[in-house]
Amino acid sequence: MSDRWMWTCLDSTGAAVEVDTGTFPTQGEAEAWLGESWEELADQGVASVSLEQNGVVAYGPMKLDPA
């Protein structure tokens, strides 16, 4: 079975936000996509994200506030 990486998106209360983030074959590709897309996600009401590998949280939640 090949790895499947995907982002779970949450609003400021911790509730899930339905956003199509796609799936990625590697952690690096998922992280690169987030680096390019985090502002758009924030505009859609996403306050934090968690990265999942095959349905298991690898890390997060991580806030999308600008540094």
Predicted model as a PDB file, atoms N, CA, C, CB and O in Angstrom, pLDDT in the B-factor column:
MODEL        1                                                                  
ATOM      1  N   MET A   1       0.842  -1.180   0.000  1.00 58.00           N  
ATOM      2  CA  MET A   1       0.000   0.000   0.000  1.00 58.00           C  
ATOM      3  C   MET A   1       0.886   1.242   0.000  1.00 58.00           C  
ATOM      4  CB  MET A   1      -0.957  -0.001   1.218  1.00 58.00           C  
ATOM      5  O   MET A   1       1.834   1.327   0.780  1.00 58.00           O  
ATOM      6  N   SER A   2       0.590   2.181  -0.849  1.00 81.00           N  
ATOM      7  CA  SER A   2       1.377   3.407  -0.889  1.00 81.00           C  
ATOM      8  C   SER A   2       0.828   4.425   0.106  1.00 81.00           C  
ATOM      9  CB  SER A   2       1.387   3.996  -2.309  1.00 81.00           C  
ATOM     10  O   SER A   2      -0.357   4.422   0.440  1.00 81.00           O  
ATOM     11  N   ASP A   3       1.724   5.294   0.568  1.00 90.00           N  
ATOM     12  CA  ASP A   3       1.319   6.327   1.514  1.00 90.00           C  
ATOM     13  C   ASP A   3       0.372   7.319   0.868  1.00 90.00           C  
ATOM     14  CB  ASP A   3       2.536   7.051   2.064  1.00 90.00           C  
ATOM     15  O   ASP A   3       0.439   7.594  -0.330  1.00 90.00           O  
ATOM     16  N   ARG A   4      -0.513   7.848   1.703  1.00 96.00           N  
ATOM     17  CA  ARG A   4      -1.436   8.899   1.264  1.00 96.00           C  
ATOM     18  C   ARG A   4      -1.396   9.984   2.331  1.00 96.00           C  
ATOM     19  CB  ARG A   4      -2.914   8.347   1.046  1.00 96.00           C  
ATOM     20  O   ARG A   4      -1.751   9.745   3.485  1.00 96.00           O  
ATOM     21  N   TRP A   5      -0.965  11.165   1.941  1.00 98.00           N  
ATOM     22  CA  TRP A   5      -0.861  12.300   2.841  1.00 98.00           C  
ATOM     23  C   TRP A   5      -1.970  13.290   2.507  1.00 98.00           C  
ATOM     24  CB  TRP A   5       0.537  12.971   2.740  1.00 98.00           C  
ATOM     25  O   TRP A   5      -2.231  13.572   1.338  1.00 98.00           O  
ATOM     26  N   MET A   6      -2.629  13.820   3.558  1.00 97.00           N  
ATOM     27  CA  MET A   6      -3.666  14.819   3.320  1.00 97.00           C  
ATOM     28  C   MET A   6      -3.786  15.744   4.526  1.00 97.00           C  
ATOM     29  CB  MET A   6      -5.020  14.142   3.021  1.00 97.00           C  
ATOM     30  O   MET A   6      -3.389  15.398   5.639  1.00 97.00           O  
ATOM     31  N   TRP A   7      -4.338  16.920   4.281  1.00 98.00           N  
ATOM     32  CA  TRP A   7      -4.532  17.916   5.321  1.00 98.00           C  
ATOM     33  C   TRP A   7      -5.957  17.873   5.830  1.00 98.00           C  
ATOM     34  CB  TRP A   7      -4.193  19.312   4.804  1.00 98.00           C  
ATOM     35  O   TRP A   7      -6.902  17.752   5.050  1.00 98.00           O  
ATOM     36  N   THR A   8      -6.112  17.974   7.153  1.00 97.00           N  
ATOM     37  CA  THR A   8      -7.399  18.162   7.795  1.00 97.00           C  
ATOM     38  C   THR A   8      -7.454  19.627   8.219  1.00 97.00           C  
ATOM     39  CB  THR A   8      -7.598  17.179   9.023  1.00 97.00           C  
ATOM     40  O   THR A   8      -6.522  20.131   8.846  1.00 97.00           O  
ATOM     41  N   CYS A   9      -8.537  20.302   7.879  1.00 97.00           N  
ATOM     42  CA  CYS A   9      -8.666  21.732   8.141  1.00 97.00           C  
ATOM     43  C   CYS A   9      -9.675  21.986   9.256  1.00 97.00           C  
ATOM     44  CB  CYS A   9      -9.085  22.477   6.865  1.00 97.00           C  
ATOM     45  O   CYS A   9     -10.737  21.366   9.303  1.00 97.00           O  
ATOM     46  N   LEU A  10      -9.325  22.912  10.156  1.00 97.00           N  
ATOM     47  CA  LEU A  10     -10.173  23.248  11.299  1.00 97.00           C  
ATOM     48  C   LEU A  10     -10.398  24.753  11.365  1.00 97.00           C  
ATOM     49  CB  LEU A  10      -9.543  22.742  12.613  1.00 97.00           C  
ATOM     50  O   LEU A  10      -9.542  25.539  10.957  1.00 97.00           O  
ATOM     51  N   ASP A  11     -11.578  25.151  11.892  1.00 97.00           N  
ATOM     52  CA  ASP A  11     -11.828  26.577  12.100  1.00 97.00           C  
ATOM     53  C   ASP A  11     -11.305  26.976  13.478  1.00 97.00           C  
ATOM     54  CB  ASP A  11     -13.350  26.907  11.966  1.00 97.00           C  
ATOM     55  O   ASP A  11     -10.682  26.168  14.168  1.00 97.00           O  
ATOM     56  N   SER A  12     -11.557  28.209  13.873  1.00 94.00           N  
ATOM     57  CA  SER A  12     -10.998  28.711  15.128  1.00 94.00           C  
ATOM     58  C   SER A  12     -11.564  28.026  16.368  1.00 94.00           C  
ATOM     59  CB  SER A  12     -11.238  30.186  15.228  1.00 94.00           C  
ATOM     60  O   SER A  12     -10.977  28.121  17.446  1.00 94.00           O  
ATOM     61  N   THR A  13     -12.705  27.332  16.229  1.00 95.00           N  
ATOM     62  CA  THR A  13     -13.276  26.593  17.361  1.00 95.00           C  
ATOM     63  C   THR A  13     -12.824  25.141  17.388  1.00 95.00           C  
ATOM     64  CB  THR A  13     -14.792  26.651  17.311  1.00 95.00           C  
ATOM     65  O   THR A  13     -13.146  24.412  18.326  1.00 95.00           O  
ATOM     66  N   GLY A  14     -12.078  24.708  16.368  1.00 94.00           N  
ATOM     67  CA  GLY A  14     -11.628  23.327  16.278  1.00 94.00           C  
ATOM     68  C   GLY A  14     -12.543  22.430  15.482  1.00 94.00           C  
ATOM     69  O   GLY A  14     -12.308  21.226  15.378  1.00 94.00           O  
ATOM     70  N   ALA A  15     -13.610  23.023  14.905  1.00 96.00           N  
ATOM     71  CA  ALA A  15     -14.534  22.249  14.077  1.00 96.00           C  
ATOM     72  C   ALA A  15     -13.948  22.054  12.676  1.00 96.00           C  
ATOM     73  CB  ALA A  15     -15.914  22.952  13.993  1.00 96.00           C  
ATOM     74  O   ALA A  15     -13.249  22.925  12.159  1.00 96.00           O  
ATOM     75  N   ALA A  16     -14.236  20.921  12.083  1.00 95.00           N  
ATOM     76  CA  ALA A  16     -13.747  20.615  10.735  1.00 95.00           C  
ATOM     77  C   ALA A  16     -14.318  21.588   9.715  1.00 95.00           C  
ATOM     78  CB  ALA A  16     -14.107  19.176  10.346  1.00 95.00           C  
ATOM     79  O   ALA A  16     -15.490  21.959   9.781  1.00 95.00           O  
ATOM     80  N   VAL A  17     -13.482  21.994   8.776  1.00 95.00           N  
ATOM     81  CA  VAL A  17     -13.880  22.835   7.651  1.00 95.00           C  
ATOM     82  C   VAL A  17     -13.737  21.973   6.404  1.00 95.00           C  
ATOM     83  CB  VAL A  17     -13.006  24.162   7.556  1.00 95.00           C  
ATOM     84  O   VAL A  17     -12.665  21.429   6.138  1.00 95.00           O  
ATOM     85  N   GLU A  18     -14.808  21.852   5.648  1.00 93.00           N  
ATOM     86  CA  GLU A  18     -14.780  21.037   4.429  1.00 93.00           C  
ATOM     87  C   GLU A  18     -14.098  21.805   3.302  1.00 93.00           C  
ATOM     88  CB  GLU A  18     -16.215  20.624   4.010  1.00 93.00           C  
ATOM     89  O   GLU A  18     -14.696  22.684   2.682  1.00 93.00           O  
ATOM     90  N   VAL A  19     -12.851  21.465   3.050  1.00 93.00           N  
ATOM     91  CA  VAL A  19     -12.059  22.071   1.989  1.00 93.00           C  
ATOM     92  C   VAL A  19     -11.351  20.937   1.261  1.00 93.00           C  
ATOM     93  CB  VAL A  19     -11.033  23.129   2.553  1.00 93.00           C  
ATOM     94  O   VAL A  19     -10.781  20.051   1.898  1.00 93.00           O  
ATOM     95  N   ASP A  20     -11.382  20.957  -0.055  1.00 92.00           N  
ATOM     96  CA  ASP A  20     -10.696  19.922  -0.831  1.00 92.00           C  
ATOM     97  C   ASP A  20      -9.221  20.274  -0.927  1.00 92.00           C  
ATOM     98  CB  ASP A  20     -11.320  19.772  -2.249  1.00 92.00           C  
ATOM     99  O   ASP A  20      -8.828  21.117  -1.734  1.00 92.00           O  
ATOM    100  N   THR A  21      -8.409  19.628  -0.106  1.00 94.00           N  
ATOM    101  CA  THR A  21      -6.971  19.875  -0.132  1.00 94.00           C  
ATOM    102  C   THR A  21      -6.240  18.857  -1.005  1.00 94.00           C  
ATOM    103  CB  THR A  21      -6.407  19.846   1.283  1.00 94.00           C  
ATOM    104  O   THR A  21      -5.043  19.001  -1.254  1.00 94.00           O  
ATOM    105  N   GLY A  22      -6.944  17.843  -1.464  1.00 95.00           N  
ATOM    106  CA  GLY A  22      -6.320  16.805  -2.275  1.00 95.00           C  
ATOM    107  C   GLY A  22      -5.523  15.838  -1.418  1.00 95.00           C  
ATOM    108  O   GLY A  22      -5.470  15.973  -0.196  1.00 95.00           O  
ATOM    109  N   THR A  23      -4.909  14.868  -2.065  1.00 97.00           N  
ATOM    110  CA  THR A  23      -4.021  13.921  -1.396  1.00 97.00           C  
ATOM    111  C   THR A  23      -2.676  13.944  -2.110  1.00 97.00           C  
ATOM    112  CB  THR A  23      -4.629  12.478  -1.384  1.00 97.00           C  
ATOM    113  O   THR A  23      -2.584  14.316  -3.280  1.00 97.00           O  
ATOM    114  N   PHE A  24      -1.643  13.542  -1.392  1.00 98.00           N  
ATOM    115  CA  PHE A  24      -0.279  13.647  -1.897  1.00 98.00           C  
ATOM    116  C   PHE A  24       0.472  12.353  -1.625  1.00 98.00           C  
ATOM    117  CB  PHE A  24       0.453  14.843  -1.255  1.00 98.00           C  
ATOM    118  O   PHE A  24       0.221  11.701  -0.612  1.00 98.00           O  
ATOM    119  N   PRO A  25       1.391  11.965  -2.512  1.00 97.00           N  
ATOM    120  CA  PRO A  25       2.134  10.723  -2.319  1.00 97.00           C  
ATOM    121  C   PRO A  25       3.259  10.833  -1.297  1.00 97.00           C  
ATOM    122  CB  PRO A  25       2.699  10.273  -3.625  1.00 97.00           C  
ATOM    123  O   PRO A  25       3.735   9.815  -0.796  1.00 97.00           O  
ATOM    124  N   THR A  26       3.697  12.069  -0.977  1.00 97.00           N  
ATOM    125  CA  THR A  26       4.782  12.238  -0.017  1.00 97.00           C  
ATOM    126  C   THR A  26       4.467  13.388   0.941  1.00 97.00           C  
ATOM    127  CB  THR A  26       6.117  12.494  -0.748  1.00 97.00           C  
ATOM    128  O   THR A  26       3.674  14.279   0.637  1.00 97.00           O  
ATOM    129  N   GLN A  27       5.107  13.338   2.095  1.00 97.00           N  
ATOM    130  CA  GLN A  27       4.962  14.412   3.070  1.00 97.00           C  
ATOM    131  C   GLN A  27       5.485  15.721   2.493  1.00 97.00           C  
ATOM    132  CB  GLN A  27       5.700  14.065   4.373  1.00 97.00           C  
ATOM    133  O   GLN A  27       4.871  16.771   2.685  1.00 97.00           O  
ATOM    134  N   GLY A  28       6.594  15.670   1.802  1.00 97.00           N  
ATOM    135  CA  GLY A  28       7.186  16.873   1.216  1.00 97.00           C  
ATOM    136  C   GLY A  28       6.261  17.567   0.240  1.00 97.00           C  
ATOM    137  O   GLY A  28       6.171  18.795   0.234  1.00 97.00           O  
ATOM    138  N   GLU A  29       5.571  16.793  -0.588  1.00 98.00           N  
ATOM    139  CA  GLU A  29       4.634  17.387  -1.544  1.00 98.00           C  
ATOM    140  C   GLU A  29       3.455  18.020  -0.828  1.00 98.00           C  
ATOM    141  CB  GLU A  29       4.138  16.334  -2.538  1.00 98.00           C  
ATOM    142  O   GLU A  29       2.985  19.087  -1.224  1.00 98.00           O  
ATOM    143  N   ALA A  30       2.969  17.367   0.230  1.00 98.00           N  
ATOM    144  CA  ALA A  30       1.862  17.928   1.007  1.00 98.00           C  
ATOM    145  C   ALA A  30       2.289  19.241   1.658  1.00 98.00           C  
ATOM    146  CB  ALA A  30       1.384  16.924   2.084  1.00 98.00           C  
ATOM    147  O   ALA A  30       1.534  20.213   1.646  1.00 98.00           O  
ATOM    148  N   GLU A  31       3.485  19.275   2.220  1.00 98.00           N  
ATOM    149  CA  GLU A  31       3.975  20.478   2.873  1.00 98.00           C  
ATOM    150  C   GLU A  31       4.240  21.599   1.870  1.00 98.00           C  
ATOM    151  CB  GLU A  31       5.241  20.168   3.652  1.00 98.00           C  
ATOM    152  O   GLU A  31       3.989  22.767   2.169  1.00 98.00           O  
ATOM    153  N   ALA A  32       4.741  21.259   0.694  1.00 98.00           N  
ATOM    154  CA  ALA A  32       4.956  22.270  -0.340  1.00 98.00           C  
ATOM    155  C   ALA A  32       3.632  22.883  -0.771  1.00 98.00           C  
ATOM    156  CB  ALA A  32       5.679  21.661  -1.552  1.00 98.00           C  
ATOM    157  O   ALA A  32       3.534  24.097  -0.949  1.00 98.00           O  
ATOM    158  N   TRP A  33       2.616  22.046  -0.939  1.00 98.00           N  
ATOM    159  CA  TRP A  33       1.287  22.555  -1.312  1.00 98.00           C  
ATOM    160  C   TRP A  33       0.769  23.513  -0.246  1.00 98.00           C  
ATOM    161  CB  TRP A  33       0.288  21.389  -1.513  1.00 98.00           C  
ATOM    162  O   TRP A  33       0.241  24.576  -0.574  1.00 98.00           O  
ATOM    163  N   LEU A  34       0.915  23.147   1.032  1.00 97.00           N  
ATOM    164  CA  LEU A  34       0.445  24.016   2.105  1.00 97.00           C  
ATOM    165  C   LEU A  34       1.186  25.354   2.076  1.00 97.00           C  
ATOM    166  CB  LEU A  34       0.629  23.331   3.472  1.00 97.00           C  
ATOM    167  O   LEU A  34       0.581  26.405   2.287  1.00 97.00           O  
ATOM    168  N   GLY A  35       2.470  25.315   1.819  1.00 95.00           N  
ATOM    169  CA  GLY A  35       3.257  26.547   1.737  1.00 95.00           C  
ATOM    170  C   GLY A  35       2.739  27.492   0.670  1.00 95.00           C  
ATOM    171  O   GLY A  35       2.833  28.710   0.821  1.00 95.00           O  
ATOM    172  N   GLU A  36       2.196  26.949  -0.400  1.00 96.00           N  
ATOM    173  CA  GLU A  36       1.641  27.753  -1.490  1.00 96.00           C  
ATOM    174  C   GLU A  36       0.186  28.121  -1.272  1.00 96.00           C  
ATOM    175  CB  GLU A  36       1.777  27.015  -2.791  1.00 96.00           C  
ATOM    176  O   GLU A  36      -0.302  29.071  -1.884  1.00 96.00           O  
ATOM    177  N   SER A  37      -0.522  27.395  -0.416  1.00 96.00           N  
ATOM    178  CA  SER A  37      -1.985  27.521  -0.323  1.00 96.00           C  
ATOM    179  C   SER A  37      -2.512  28.023   1.012  1.00 96.00           C  
ATOM    180  CB  SER A  37      -2.601  26.212  -0.603  1.00 96.00           C  
ATOM    181  O   SER A  37      -3.719  28.231   1.138  1.00 96.00           O  
ATOM    182  N   TRP A  38      -1.664  28.227   2.011  1.00 95.00           N  
ATOM    183  CA  TRP A  38      -2.167  28.523   3.352  1.00 95.00           C  
ATOM    184  C   TRP A  38      -2.989  29.808   3.405  1.00 95.00           C  
ATOM    185  CB  TRP A  38      -1.015  28.624   4.320  1.00 95.00           C  
ATOM    186  O   TRP A  38      -3.962  29.876   4.156  1.00 95.00           O  
ATOM    187  N   GLU A  39      -2.625  30.822   2.631  1.00 95.00           N  
ATOM    188  CA  GLU A  39      -3.386  32.077   2.662  1.00 95.00           C  
ATOM    189  C   GLU A  39      -4.795  31.884   2.102  1.00 95.00           C  
ATOM    190  CB  GLU A  39      -2.651  33.168   1.866  1.00 95.00           C  
ATOM    191  O   GLU A  39      -5.762  32.430   2.634  1.00 95.00           O  
ATOM    192  N   GLU A  40      -4.902  31.113   1.040  1.00 96.00           N  
ATOM    193  CA  GLU A  40      -6.219  30.811   0.460  1.00 96.00           C  
ATOM    194  C   GLU A  40      -7.071  30.024   1.453  1.00 96.00           C  
ATOM    195  CB  GLU A  40      -6.065  30.016  -0.861  1.00 96.00           C  
ATOM    196  O   GLU A  40      -8.269  30.276   1.583  1.00 96.00           O  
ATOM    197  N   LEU A  41      -6.458  29.078   2.147  1.00 96.00           N  
ATOM    198  CA  LEU A  41      -7.186  28.319   3.167  1.00 96.00           C  
ATOM    199  C   LEU A  41      -7.682  29.252   4.277  1.00 96.00           C  
ATOM    200  CB  LEU A  41      -6.286  27.207   3.760  1.00 96.00           C  
ATOM    201  O   LEU A  41      -8.831  29.155   4.709  1.00 96.00           O  
ATOM    202  N   ALA A  42      -6.817  30.148   4.731  1.00 95.00           N  
ATOM    203  CA  ALA A  42      -7.203  31.089   5.782  1.00 95.00           C  
ATOM    204  C   ALA A  42      -8.373  31.960   5.319  1.00 95.00           C  
ATOM    205  CB  ALA A  42      -6.002  31.974   6.184  1.00 95.00           C  
ATOM    206  O   ALA A  42      -9.267  32.271   6.106  1.00 95.00           O  
ATOM    207  N   ASP A  43      -8.366  32.349   4.049  1.00 95.00           N  
ATOM    208  CA  ASP A  43      -9.468  33.147   3.494  1.00 95.00           C  
ATOM    209  C   ASP A  43     -10.780  32.366   3.486  1.00 95.00           C  
ATOM    210  CB  ASP A  43      -9.129  33.603   2.070  1.00 95.00           C  
ATOM    211  O   ASP A  43     -11.858  32.960   3.468  1.00 95.00           O  
ATOM    212  N   GLN A  44     -10.691  31.040   3.500  1.00 94.00           N  
ATOM    213  CA  GLN A  44     -11.880  30.178   3.506  1.00 94.00           C  
ATOM    214  C   GLN A  44     -12.318  29.807   4.924  1.00 94.00           C  
ATOM    215  CB  GLN A  44     -11.608  28.908   2.705  1.00 94.00           C  
ATOM    216  O   GLN A  44     -13.202  28.970   5.102  1.00 94.00           O  
ATOM    217  N   GLY A  45     -11.702  30.427   5.929  1.00 95.00           N  
ATOM    218  CA  GLY A  45     -12.103  30.182   7.310  1.00 95.00           C  
ATOM    219  C   GLY A  45     -11.302  29.129   8.037  1.00 95.00           C  
ATOM    220  O   GLY A  45     -11.651  28.759   9.158  1.00 95.00           O  
ATOM    221  N   VAL A  46     -10.240  28.637   7.430  1.00 97.00           N  
ATOM    222  CA  VAL A  46      -9.389  27.639   8.082  1.00 97.00           C  
ATOM    223  C   VAL A  46      -8.434  28.356   9.030  1.00 97.00           C  
ATOM    224  CB  VAL A  46      -8.599  26.792   7.029  1.00 97.00           C  
ATOM    225  O   VAL A  46      -7.721  29.272   8.621  1.00 97.00           O  
ATOM    226  N   ALA A  47      -8.420  27.941  10.293  1.00 97.00           N  
ATOM    227  CA  ALA A  47      -7.542  28.547  11.294  1.00 97.00           C  
ATOM    228  C   ALA A  47      -6.322  27.674  11.586  1.00 97.00           C  
ATOM    229  CB  ALA A  47      -8.315  28.802  12.582  1.00 97.00           C  
ATOM    230  O   ALA A  47      -5.271  28.181  11.977  1.00 97.00           O  
ATOM    231  N   SER A  48      -6.465  26.355  11.395  1.00 98.00           N  
ATOM    232  CA  SER A  48      -5.350  25.444  11.640  1.00 98.00           C  
ATOM    233  C   SER A  48      -5.515  24.186  10.794  1.00 98.00           C  
ATOM    234  CB  SER A  48      -5.256  25.082  13.142  1.00 98.00           C  
ATOM    235  O   SER A  48      -6.602  23.876  10.305  1.00 98.00           O  
ATOM    236  N   VAL A  49      -4.409  23.475  10.639  1.00 98.00           N  
ATOM    237  CA  VAL A  49      -4.409  22.247   9.843  1.00 98.00           C  
ATOM    238  C   VAL A  49      -3.623  21.165  10.576  1.00 98.00           C  
ATOM    239  CB  VAL A  49      -3.808  22.499   8.431  1.00 98.00           C  
ATOM    240  O   VAL A  49      -2.739  21.449  11.384  1.00 98.00           O  
ATOM    241  N   SER A  50      -3.968  19.929  10.273  1.00 98.00           N  
ATOM    242  CA  SER A  50      -3.199  18.768  10.724  1.00 98.00           C  
ATOM    243  C   SER A  50      -2.861  17.937   9.497  1.00 98.00           C  
ATOM    244  CB  SER A  50      -3.994  17.920  11.788  1.00 98.00           C  
ATOM    245  O   SER A  50      -3.677  17.800   8.586  1.00 98.00           O  
ATOM    246  N   LEU A  51      -1.671  17.390   9.477  1.00 98.00           N  
ATOM    247  CA  LEU A  51      -1.261  16.522   8.372  1.00 98.00           C  
ATOM    248  C   LEU A  51      -1.474  15.074   8.771  1.00 98.00           C  
ATOM    249  CB  LEU A  51       0.220  16.769   7.983  1.00 98.00           C  
ATOM    250  O   LEU A  51      -1.018  14.632   9.825  1.00 98.00           O  
ATOM    251  N   GLU A  52      -2.175  14.340   7.913  1.00 97.00           N  
ATOM    252  CA  GLU A  52      -2.434  12.922   8.160  1.00 97.00           C  
ATOM    253  C   GLU A  52      -1.700  12.059   7.146  1.00 97.00           C  
ATOM    254  CB  GLU A  52      -3.940  12.631   8.112  1.00 97.00           C  
ATOM    255  O   GLU A  52      -1.609  12.393   5.965  1.00 97.00           O  
ATOM    256  N   GLN A  53      -1.180  10.944   7.636  1.00 97.00           N  
ATOM    257  CA  GLN A  53      -0.580   9.921   6.787  1.00 97.00           C  
ATOM    258  C   GLN A  53      -1.441   8.677   6.906  1.00 97.00           C  
ATOM    259  CB  GLN A  53       0.914   9.627   7.189  1.00 97.00           C  
ATOM    260  O   GLN A  53      -1.508   8.063   7.970  1.00 97.00           O  
ATOM    261  N   ASN A  54      -2.093   8.309   5.829  1.00 96.00           N  
ATOM    262  CA  ASN A  54      -2.955   7.131   5.806  1.00 96.00           C  
ATOM    263  C   ASN A  54      -3.997   7.157   6.928  1.00 96.00           C  
ATOM    264  CB  ASN A  54      -2.111   5.870   5.916  1.00 96.00           C  
ATOM    265  O   ASN A  54      -4.286   6.131   7.543  1.00 96.00           O  
ATOM    266  N   GLY A  55      -4.561   8.357   7.186  1.00 93.00           N  
ATOM    267  CA  GLY A  55      -5.616   8.485   8.172  1.00 93.00           C  
ATOM    268  C   GLY A  55      -5.163   8.668   9.607  1.00 93.00           C  
ATOM    269  O   GLY A  55      -6.000   8.769  10.505  1.00 93.00           O  
ATOM    270  N   VAL A  56      -3.844   8.712   9.850  1.00 97.00           N  
ATOM    271  CA  VAL A  56      -3.306   8.896  11.190  1.00 97.00           C  
ATOM    272  C   VAL A  56      -2.603  10.263  11.230  1.00 97.00           C  
ATOM    273  CB  VAL A  56      -2.317   7.726  11.576  1.00 97.00           C  
ATOM    274  O   VAL A  56      -1.812  10.586  10.344  1.00 97.00           O  
ATOM    275  N   VAL A  57      -2.900  11.056  12.263  1.00 97.00           N  
ATOM    276  CA  VAL A  57      -2.304  12.389  12.364  1.00 97.00           C  
ATOM    277  C   VAL A  57      -0.787  12.263  12.535  1.00 97.00           C  
ATOM    278  CB  VAL A  57      -2.925  13.185  13.550  1.00 97.00           C  
ATOM    279  O   VAL A  57      -0.306  11.644  13.485  1.00 97.00           O  
ATOM    280  N   ALA A  58      -0.048  12.859  11.600  1.00 97.00           N  
ATOM    281  CA  ALA A  58       1.420  12.892  11.675  1.00 97.00           C  
ATOM    282  C   ALA A  58       1.867  14.058  12.547  1.00 97.00           C  
ATOM    283  CB  ALA A  58       2.046  13.008  10.257  1.00 97.00           C  
ATOM    284  O   ALA A  58       2.791  13.923  13.349  1.00 97.00           O  
ATOM    285  N   TYR A  59       1.204  15.211  12.387  1.00 97.00           N  
ATOM    286  CA  TYR A  59       1.417  16.351  13.272  1.00 97.00           C  
ATOM    287  C   TYR A  59       0.295  17.357  13.107  1.00 97.00           C  
ATOM    288  CB  TYR A  59       2.773  17.014  12.993  1.00 97.00           C  
ATOM    289  O   TYR A  59      -0.450  17.341  12.127  1.00 97.00           O  
ATOM    290  N   GLY A  60       0.198  18.235  14.099  1.00 96.00           N  
ATOM    291  CA  GLY A  60      -0.840  19.251  14.101  1.00 96.00           C  
ATOM    292  C   GLY A  60      -1.738  19.076  15.309  1.00 96.00           C  
ATOM    293  O   GLY A  60      -1.597  18.111  16.061  1.00 96.00           O  
ATOM    294  N   PRO A  61      -2.644  19.991  15.493  1.00 96.00           N  
ATOM    295  CA  PRO A  61      -2.944  21.097  14.586  1.00 96.00           C  
ATOM    296  C   PRO A  61      -1.880  22.194  14.625  1.00 96.00           C  
ATOM    297  CB  PRO A  61      -4.294  21.688  14.927  1.00 96.00           C  
ATOM    298  O   PRO A  61      -1.234  22.443  15.643  1.00 96.00           O  
ATOM    299  N   MET A  62      -1.734  22.829  13.478  1.00 96.00           N  
ATOM    300  CA  MET A  62      -0.756  23.892  13.278  1.00 96.00           C  
ATOM    301  C   MET A  62      -1.523  25.122  12.798  1.00 96.00           C  
ATOM    302  CB  MET A  62       0.369  23.467  12.249  1.00 96.00           C  
ATOM    303  O   MET A  62      -2.243  25.062  11.801  1.00 96.00           O  
ATOM    304  N   LYS A  63      -1.365  26.233  13.509  1.00 96.00           N  
ATOM    305  CA  LYS A  63      -2.079  27.453  13.154  1.00 96.00           C  
ATOM    306  C   LYS A  63      -1.583  28.023  11.838  1.00 96.00           C  
ATOM    307  CB  LYS A  63      -1.935  28.489  14.255  1.00 96.00           C  
ATOM    308  O   LYS A  63      -0.420  27.857  11.470  1.00 96.00           O  
ATOM    309  N   LEU A  64      -2.490  28.703  11.130  1.00 94.00           N  
ATOM    310  CA  LEU A  64      -2.149  29.305   9.851  1.00 94.00           C  
ATOM    311  C   LEU A  64      -1.867  30.802   9.964  1.00 94.00           C  
ATOM    312  CB  LEU A  64      -3.264  29.070   8.866  1.00 94.00           C  
ATOM    313  O   LEU A  64      -1.833  31.502   8.952  1.00 94.00           O  
ATOM    314  N   ASP A  65      -1.666  31.294  11.175  1.00 84.00           N  
ATOM    315  CA  ASP A  65      -1.339  32.706  11.350  1.00 84.00           C  
ATOM    316  C   ASP A  65      -0.017  33.025  10.648  1.00 84.00           C  
ATOM    317  CB  ASP A  65      -1.259  33.067  12.856  1.00 84.00           C  
ATOM    318  O   ASP A  65       0.922  32.230  10.690  1.00 84.00           O  
ATOM    319  N   PRO A  66       0.050  34.198  10.001  1.00 73.00           N  
ATOM    320  CA  PRO A  66       1.333  34.574   9.388  1.00 73.00           C  
ATOM    321  C   PRO A  66       2.384  34.800  10.464  1.00 73.00           C  
ATOM    322  CB  PRO A  66       1.178  35.845   8.520  1.00 73.00           C  
ATOM    323  O   PRO A  66       2.078  35.273  11.558  1.00 73.00           O  
ATOM    324  N   ALA A  67       3.603  34.462  10.145  1.00 64.00           N  
ATOM    325  CA  ALA A  67       4.704  34.606  11.124  1.00 64.00           C  
ATOM    326  C   ALA A  67       5.146  36.051  11.239  1.00 64.00           C  
ATOM    327  CB  ALA A  67       5.905  33.729  10.727  1.00 64.00           C  
ATOM    328  O   ALA A  67       6.056  36.358  12.010  1.00 64.00           O  
TER     329      ALA A  67                                                      
ENDMDL                                                                          
END                                                                             
